[in-house]
Amino acid sequence: MSKGTLFDKVWQTHRVGALPSGQTQLFIGLHLIHEVTSPQAFAMLRERGLTVPFPERTLATVDHIVPTENQARPFSDVLAEEMIQALEDNCKQYGIPFNNVGSGRQGIVHVIAPEQGLTQPGMTIACGDSHTSTHGAFGAIAFGIGTSQVRDVLASQTLAMNKLKVRRIEVNGQLRPGVYAKDVILHIIRKLGVKGGVGYAYEYAGTTFEQMTMEERMTVCNMSIEGGARCGYINPDQTTYDYIQGREFAPKGEQWEQAVTWWNNIRSDADAEYDDVVVFQAEDIPPTITWGITPGQGIGVDEAIPTPESLPQSDRAIAEEAYQYMQLSPGKPIQGTKVDVCFIGSCTNGRLSDLREAAKFAQGRKVANGIKAFVVPGSEEVKRQAEAEGLDKVFTEAGFEWRNAGCSMCLAMNPDKLQGDQISASSSNRNFKGRQGSSSGRTLLMSPAMVVAAAIHGTVADVRNWID
Amino acid sequence: MTQVKQISGRGIPLTGDDIDTDRIIPARFLRCVTFDGLGDHAFEDDRHQRKGDHPFDQEVYHGASLLVVNANFGCGSSREHAPQAINRWGIQALVGESFAEIFFGNCVAMGVPCVTADSEDVKSLQRAIANNPQLTLTLDLGTLQIQGSDGLTLSVSMPEGARQSFMEGLWDSCGQLVTQIDAVRDRASQLPYLSWA
């Protein structure tokens, strides 16, 4: 078992005790809730007559179901209206802070908690959403939970958990131009597989991650779950502290100094022991894109779609299913594949730096004829800042639609959906069958810069051709 | 609370690795404030695409209680709607090569055991059910074995903590967690960040 890692230290610090099942009762420092996975949890609380002892340690917002075009209340979608009302009523009844649409603080739950300074190193964070792993970028242990567990956290501020093993994933060196954090995580999942992380927390370490901004680190940690890991984290450092300092919920004054001391202590020790270690070189990572129906089915943009013979026997059945569903031919280059829809947004790539980077490539160019391209900021704050910088104009002049904050077509619980077997270039995190709102819709995952390249060309293209 | 020691019933095989929770219950069915009625929509898009050929649509498997799956079942989204849909369709236990962790945890919290077996054993169990859908299977969490009415015997695994939870009826952790509220408050008082900002 691992020893002396950040994971071990945070686990120990939050351990309330052992349960009769042998599991650990773990204190949850920050609980994030949204409209989709919480209503049944509140119903269970009422059924059992339970209260919420730490309402101030929970934050609610709406992200999955909110429309990104017309947000006037009541929503024209009656089911969406019913869900948002349920959350409003539940938060009111139990005294839980709620960042509603129009508050200036609403957005994707994994975007707003960091931007308000709520996400901090050394915390345990849980949310009824598998991409809670995002918050690990700050050196928090953050994981997704189901609705019964949302009930457990509401009722006790704790969870029954089994300790995970820790795998250190080291990436060293300088990423080549046109290669982004998204490519790094798609590459890791391609190499370790979609179930490679089952039973593990992933510790991302090495000079490549050390050089990344907090927003890039969030992109990496966000997709830990796509590799089967329950959580992923990066040890906190000066980059982390610089990001947090001055934000609304950040410690201030004397407490700031105490915080930094504590955060430095929570880092993995230099001689920490890991259950597993893997090492990659940054220079070996190409702009990566998925061609199939799991996030592990990725290739470099220069590569061809793999043939069955080139794959290990164990990967062939799912590859056959992918060729058929994606209507793509093995052996054919992925570049040049025609796309219909281009989506920039989601908790993976809907932050300000993603929009800035995408806008660089959209500037002065035009979206190809017949392509629907749209940008959905991750939060109201991201939208406000992007507009202050004029990014909205860059996008709209290039032919992208500019929307309001939400999860949007990452999982298409709102009106943004693929139609029929449309194929999308998407900056989101999942290319599962039917994920983007049509039961036959197809998704190619890639970085926001690559989504812009696809939008301008109308086909999958290599963004490096625009880089000198 | 209810002890879960033995589950008996007919099986239903569902082949394929990496079957994600978006496939188990597509996102559009998450637009609800209760889990009621989700059973009707389990695997809805897969069923539509297979035009009646999906095991959940085959009459011989109606009324089955043990779902037999392959590797990494339930990966993807944390939505508890997925195991709820399967359970409300009628499934009381799952046997598979491996399960995604959040899915497994959700099943435990619902009182639905998920056990694992070797890849070859799972595949042969799937074949045995396909050849004889009337076969009655008994999953015994005490002996960690599956017995078939035709004499089939199979060893399965489950993490000991989860197994004990089912055997002793402690799988619904909520009750135990709330009784420790003093210890929880004590732990909270020692966390520096709870007093910041």
HADDOCK unambig.tbl for C-alpha pairs under 7 A between the chains (distance, minus, plus):
assign (segid A and resid 14 and name CA) (segid B and resid 187 and name CA) 6.94 0.50 0.50
assign (segid A and resid 16 and name CA) (segid B and resid 183 and name CA) 6.32 0.50 0.50
assign (segid A and resid 16 and name CA) (segid B and resid 184 and name CA) 5.95 0.50 0.50
assign (segid A and resid 16 and name CA) (segid B and resid 187 and name CA) 6.07 0.50 0.50
assign (segid A and resid 21 and name CA) (segid B and resid 161 and name CA) 4.85 0.50 0.50
assign (segid A and resid 21 and name CA) (segid B and resid 162 and name CA) 6.74 0.50 0.50
assign (segid A and resid 21 and name CA) (segid B and resid 164 and name CA) 5.92 0.50 0.50
assign (segid A and resid 21 and name CA) (segid B and resid 165 and name CA) 5.33 0.50 0.50
assign (segid A and resid 22 and name CA) (segid B and resid 161 and name CA) 5.25 0.50 0.50
assign (segid A and resid 23 and name CA) (segid B and resid 161 and name CA) 6.35 0.50 0.50
assign (segid A and resid 27 and name CA) (segid B and resid 184 and name CA) 6.91 0.50 0.50
assign (segid A and resid 36 and name CA) (segid B and resid 30 and name CA) 6.63 0.50 0.50
assign (segid A and resid 37 and name CA) (segid B and resid 79 and name CA) 6.80 0.50 0.50
assign (segid A and resid 39 and name CA) (segid B and resid 33 and name CA) 5.33 0.50 0.50
assign (segid A and resid 40 and name CA) (segid B and resid 33 and name CA) 6.11 0.50 0.50
assign (segid A and resid 40 and name CA) (segid B and resid 34 and name CA) 5.55 0.50 0.50
assign (segid A and resid 79 and name CA) (segid B and resid 31 and name CA) 6.31 0.50 0.50
assign (segid A and resid 83 and name CA) (segid B and resid 33 and name CA) 6.50 0.50 0.50
assign (segid A and resid 128 and name CA) (segid B and resid 78 and name CA) 6.49 0.50 0.50
assign (segid A and resid 129 and name CA) (segid B and resid 77 and name CA) 6.73 0.50 0.50
assign (segid A and resid 129 and name CA) (segid B and resid 78 and name CA) 5.39 0.50 0.50
assign (segid A and resid 130 and name CA) (segid B and resid 77 and name CA) 5.41 0.50 0.50
assign (segid A and resid 130 and name CA) (segid B and resid 78 and name CA) 4.87 0.50 0.50
assign (segid A and resid 144 and name CA) (segid B and resid 78 and name CA) 6.16 0.50 0.50
assign (segid A and resid 145 and name CA) (segid B and resid 78 and name CA) 5.93 0.50 0.50
assign (segid A and resid 145 and name CA) (segid B and resid 102 and name CA) 6.26 0.50 0.50
assign (segid A and resid 146 and name CA) (segid B and resid 78 and name CA) 5.58 0.50 0.50
assign (segid A and resid 146 and name CA) (segid B and resid 79 and name CA) 5.82 0.50 0.50
assign (segid A and resid 146 and name CA) (segid B and resid 80 and name CA) 4.99 0.50 0.50
assign (segid A and resid 146 and name CA) (segid B and resid 102 and name CA) 6.94 0.50 0.50
assign (segid A and resid 146 and name CA) (segid B and resid 106 and name CA) 5.62 0.50 0.50
assign (segid A and resid 147 and name CA) (segid B and resid 80 and name CA) 5.73 0.50 0.50
assign (segid A and resid 148 and name CA) (segid B and resid 109 and name CA) 6.28 0.50 0.50
assign (segid A and resid 152 and name CA) (segid B and resid 174 and name CA) 5.32 0.50 0.50
assign (segid A and resid 155 and name CA) (segid B and resid 178 and name CA) 6.52 0.50 0.50
assign (segid A and resid 156 and name CA) (segid B and resid 177 and name CA) 6.04 0.50 0.50
assign (segid A and resid 156 and name CA) (segid B and resid 178 and name CA) 5.12 0.50 0.50
assign (segid A and resid 156 and name CA) (segid B and resid 181 and name CA) 6.68 0.50 0.50
assign (segid A and resid 158 and name CA) (segid B and resid 177 and name CA) 6.87 0.50 0.50
assign (segid A and resid 160 and name CA) (segid B and resid 173 and name CA) 6.69 0.50 0.50
assign (segid A and resid 195 and name CA) (segid B and resid 72 and name CA) 6.26 0.50 0.50
assign (segid A and resid 198 and name CA) (segid B and resid 100 and name CA) 6.72 0.50 0.50
assign (segid A and resid 198 and name CA) (segid B and resid 101 and name CA) 6.76 0.50 0.50
assign (segid A and resid 226 and name CA) (segid B and resid 76 and name CA) 6.61 0.50 0.50
assign (segid A and resid 228 and name CA) (segid B and resid 100 and name CA) 6.85 0.50 0.50
assign (segid A and resid 249 and name CA) (segid B and resid 197 and name CA) 5.65 0.50 0.50
assign (segid A and resid 250 and name CA) (segid B and resid 197 and name CA) 6.18 0.50 0.50
assign (segid A and resid 251 and name CA) (segid B and resid 196 and name CA) 5.22 0.50 0.50
assign (segid A and resid 251 and name CA) (segid B and resid 197 and name CA) 4.96 0.50 0.50
assign (segid A and resid 252 and name CA) (segid B and resid 197 and name CA) 6.70 0.50 0.50
assign (segid A and resid 255 and name CA) (segid B and resid 196 and name CA) 6.53 0.50 0.50
assign (segid A and resid 318 and name CA) (segid B and resid 17 and name CA) 6.85 0.50 0.50
assign (segid A and resid 411 and name CA) (segid B and resid 27 and name CA) 6.57 0.50 0.50
assign (segid A and resid 413 and name CA) (segid B and resid 27 and name CA) 6.09 0.50 0.50
assign (segid A and resid 413 and name CA) (segid B and resid 28 and name CA) 5.69 0.50 0.50
assign (segid A and resid 433 and name CA) (segid B and resid 23 and name CA) 6.82 0.50 0.50
assign (segid A and resid 435 and name CA) (segid B and resid 22 and name CA) 6.41 0.50 0.50
assign (segid A and resid 439 and name CA) (segid B and resid 45 and name CA) 5.77 0.50 0.50
